[in-house]
Amino acid sequence: MRAFIEEKRFGSKLLFSNSCFDVPALSRTAILGPSGCGKTTLMRILSGLDHDFAGRIDDGPVNPIVLFQEDRLSERISVLSNLLAVTDDKEKAREILSALDLGSEEKSHIHELSGGMRRRVAIARVLLLDCDYLFLDEPFRGLDDEIRRKAASLILQYSENRTIVFITHDEDEFPLLCADNVIKLSLNTAETD
């Protein structure tokens, strides 16, 4: 995929001007930069959620899935019910929950869970969906090191034939998802490595 962004504004702020971003097929692309530099906006453009820009996307995703910064779970139903809202495969849903150390929580309601537990449920849910591109906005937010490693391993396991694009503030997260392509953004410029 290649994005040509002639101009993208967020309100009166110019985020991108005459910028080009490459995301090779089946790559593990990290988008890195400080808060406010346009990481989430770029992800929304690449995933096809934001069309309010001058430019074009070549060879974009056909069936993208997005893990947002917000977990976007149904609060008043159980953990397992949140997963079964996107799949009929109860066995696979339970397998993923167990791999994320949430097997004992399948009957708990989302509003009863900690922030880190909610994040793991959100990760489990996106992994149950078919896609060609998996977009992850700060996927490890609120997770401790051990759970972060488990979640990253599971994401890689379930995304073998998918392109992954993930946002991070931390270069130490590159190895977790085997980043082989990096888009570095700053508050003033955008460049790719």
Secondary structure, DSSP 4 states (H G I P E B T S, - for coil): -EEEEEEEEETTEEEEEEEEEE--TT-EEEEE--TTSSHHHHHHHHHTS---SEEEEES--SSEEEE-SS----TTSBHHHHHHTT-S-HHHHHHHHHHTT-GGGTTSBGGGS-HHHHHHHHHHHHHTS--SEEEEESTTTT--HHHHHHHHHHHHHHTTTSEEEEEES-GGGTGGGT--EEEEE-SS-EEE-
